[in-house]
Amino acid sequence: MIYWQLILTFLKIGLFAFGGGYAVLPLIQRELVVNHRWLTDGEFSRLVSVAEMTPGPIGINSSTFAGYVAGGFWGSLLATLAVCLPSLVILFFLHRMLKRFARREEEISN
């Protein structure tokens, strides 16, 4: 049950993560501390500290840490994949659409 909640929560965070990791921290805080109560305020401040110290994007680092606290190893893996999935899906469809436009443009010019 916790795994599905982690997946859905981080899919939502990943979908609305416009503006980078620092812009999405309030959404992560509201979801993890207020709504689901997986973390306390102190644990969330540690989450931000650890996410800033480790190399990589802060949004992905914070989702990995939060997933680990809430669901162990599998929770961290699922939270990380779920926060990245919306961006990957959007980029995949944009790539396909741009390839289709490029083919049409090529057909028109020939």
N, C-alpha and C positions, 0 to 999 in steps of 0.2 A: 504493500500500500504506500509506504513512504517513497518508494522508487517512482511510482506514477505521479505522485505529488511533486517530487523533485523535477521530473521531466516536464510536466505541464508548467510549473512555476518558471523554470529556466528557459523554456521555449518562449513564454511570454516576455521574459526579460530580454532575451535575445532578439525578439521581434521588434521591441520598442526601444532598443539601445541606440538611439540616434545621438550623436554628439560625443561619442567616445565613452571610455570607462568611468571617468570622473562624473560625467553627466548622468550615468545610470546608477551610481552608488545610492542615491536616495530611493530609487525604485527597489534595488536589492535590499536596502535596509527595511523598507516598509514590508516587503514580502517575507523576509526571513525573521525579522524581530517582531513586527506588529501582527501580521496576518497569521503566520504559521507558528510562531514562537519556537523556531528551531534554534535560535541564538538569542543570547541576552545582549544588552547594550555593550557590556564589556567585551563579550566575544566578538561582536561586530567591529568594535574598534581594533581588536587584535587582527581580525580578518583584513581590515584595510591596511594595517601596518605590514602584515605578511605579504599581502598582494602588491604593495608598493615596493617592498624589498626584493622580491623575486623578479627575475627577468621575464618579460613578456607583457602582454596587455593586461591591464588591471581588472577589466571585466571578466576575462577568462580565468585569471588567477583567483579572483574572489569567488567565482562560481565553483572552482575546484576545491578551494578551502571550505566553503559552506557545504558543498555536497559531502565532503569527507566528515565534517562535524555531524551532519544530519544522518548520513547513511553509510559511513565507512568507505572502503575502497570503491565499491560499486556505485555508491552515491556520488562520489567525486567524479568517476568516469562518466556516469549518466548526466550529471549536471554540466560538465564541460562539453560533452557532445550536444546536449540540448541547447546550450547558449550559443553554440556555433552553427547549429543546423539552419535556422532561419536565413542567415546571411548566405550560407552555401546554396540553399535552394533558390533564393532570389537571384544570385549571381549565375547559377546554372541556367535559369530561364531567360535571363537577360542575354547571356551568351548565345543561346539558341536563337533568340529573336534577332539579334544582331547578325548572326550568320545567315539567317533567312533573308534579311534585308540586303546583305552584301551579295547574295546569290541573285536576287531580283535585280539589283543595280547592275550586276555583271551581265545578266541576260538582256537587259534594256540597252546597254551600251554596245552589245554585239549585234 
